[in-house]
Amino acid sequence: MITVHHLNNSRSQRILWLLEELELDYDIKRYERDPETMLAPASLREVHPLGKSPVITDGALTLAESGAIIEYLVDRYGNGQLAPAPGTPERLRYTYWLHYAEGSAMPPLLLKLVFDQVEEKTPFLLRPIAGAIANRAKSSFIQPQIALHVNYMEAELGKHKWFVSDEFTAADIQLSFPIEAASARESITASQPHLKAFLERIHARPTYQKALERGGEYQLG
Ligand SMILES: N[C@@H](CCC(=O)N[C@@H](CS)C(=O)NCC(=O)O)C(=O)O
C-alpha cells in the first residue's frame, strides 16, 4: 500500500491529487506544521532525514521530492496515463516542466515568503529597518523574478491547453503548486488570463476536489 506522509498546506497535496487521478488506493499519514515556525514536526524526520513533505512509502521504498515521487508513481502505476510516450518531444517537455516547477519557479516564491515573514515577525521597534531591507530585496530581485516566471508560464500556456500539449499530464499537477502559490501571493492578475483559466480548470476536476477532501486544510498564503 502507498502511504503519503502529508503535511497540511503543503506540496504533498499534489501527490494526493495525482493518486486520485490514477485511481490508486493509498493511506495518508498526517503531520501538522508548527503554527509559529511553519516547520514540519520532528516526527517527519523519522521517515526521511530532511523531514520535508511529501514523502511516500511503498513497500520497502521511501521516496521524497515531489518531482521524483510523481515520476515514480506515473511510471510504476500509470499504464501510460498522464505522461507522454518515452522518446517523444512531448516527453522531454514533460520532464522539463517536472524539474522547472521546483528548480526554477519555486525559489523566488519562497524568497518572497521568507522576506514577508522577516518583516512581519521583526519586533515592532526594528520593523522600519527590517521592512526597508525586505522591500529592497523584494523590489530589486524577488518581484521581478516572480514576474519573469509568471509571464513565461502565461506565454507557454498560450500555446496549448496544458503545459506539455493539449493533453493533461502529471506535469500540470506538479506546476499547480507554484501557480497556486503565486496566485495566493497576488502575483497572478487579469494580465495572466491563461494562468487564471488553468487554475479554474484544475479546481473543477473531481479528482482535485476529492484530494482536497482527503487532504484537509490547504490554504497557501
Ligand atoms: N523540493 C521539495 C520541497 C519539499 C518541501 O520543502 N516541503 C515543505 C512543504 S511545502 C516542507 O516540508 N516544509 C516544512 C519544513 O521545511 O519543515 C519537494 O518538491 O518535495
Ligand as a Chemical Component Dictionary entry (heavy atoms), coordinates in Angstrom:
data_LIG
# 
_chem_comp.id                   LIG 
_chem_comp.type                 NON-POLYMER 
_chem_comp.pdbx_formal_charge   0 
_chem_comp.three_letter_code    LIG 
# 
loop_
_chem_comp_atom.comp_id 
_chem_comp_atom.atom_id 
_chem_comp_atom.alt_atom_id 
_chem_comp_atom.type_symbol 
_chem_comp_atom.charge 
_chem_comp_atom.model_Cartn_x 
_chem_comp_atom.model_Cartn_y 
_chem_comp_atom.model_Cartn_z 
_chem_comp_atom.pdbx_ordinal 
LIG N1  N1  N 0 11.533 20.327 -3.409 1  
LIG C1  C1  C 0 10.857 19.604 -2.364 2  
LIG C2  C2  C 0 10.426 20.604 -1.289 3  
LIG C3  C3  C 0 9.873  19.944 -0.048 4  
LIG C4  C4  C 0 9.449  20.985 0.974  5  
LIG O1  O1  O 0 10.159 21.970 1.241  6  
LIG N2  N2  N 0 8.260  20.793 1.549  7  
LIG C5  C5  C 0 7.728  21.733 2.505  8  
LIG C6  C6  C 0 6.212  21.730 2.414  9  
LIG S1  S1  S 0 5.579  22.619 1.053  10 
LIG C7  C7  C 0 8.036  21.305 3.920  11 
LIG O2  O2  O 0 8.085  20.133 4.211  12 
LIG N3  N3  N 0 8.159  22.292 4.829  13 
LIG C8  C8  C 0 8.288  22.062 6.227  14 
LIG C9  C9  C 0 9.708  22.103 6.724  15 
LIG O3  O3  O 0 10.600 22.513 5.969  16 
LIG O4  O4  O 0 9.909  21.759 7.890  17 
LIG C10 C10 C 0 9.664  18.856 -2.989 18 
LIG O5  O5  O 0 9.179  19.298 -4.033 19 
LIG O6  O6  O 0 9.241  17.834 -2.453 20 
# 
loop_
_chem_comp_bond.comp_id 
_chem_comp_bond.atom_id_1 
_chem_comp_bond.atom_id_2 
_chem_comp_bond.value_order 
_chem_comp_bond.pdbx_ordinal 
LIG N1  C1  SING 1  
LIG C1  C2  SING 2  
LIG C1  C10 SING 3  
LIG C2  C3  SING 4  
LIG C3  C4  SING 5  
LIG C4  O1  DOUB 6  
LIG C4  N2  SING 7  
LIG N2  C5  SING 8  
LIG C5  C6  SING 9  
LIG C5  C7  SING 10 
LIG C6  S1  SING 11 
LIG C7  O2  DOUB 12 
LIG C7  N3  SING 13 
LIG N3  C8  SING 14 
LIG C8  C9  SING 15 
LIG C9  O3  DOUB 16 
LIG C9  O4  SING 17 
LIG C10 O5  DOUB 18 
LIG C10 O6  SING 19 
# 
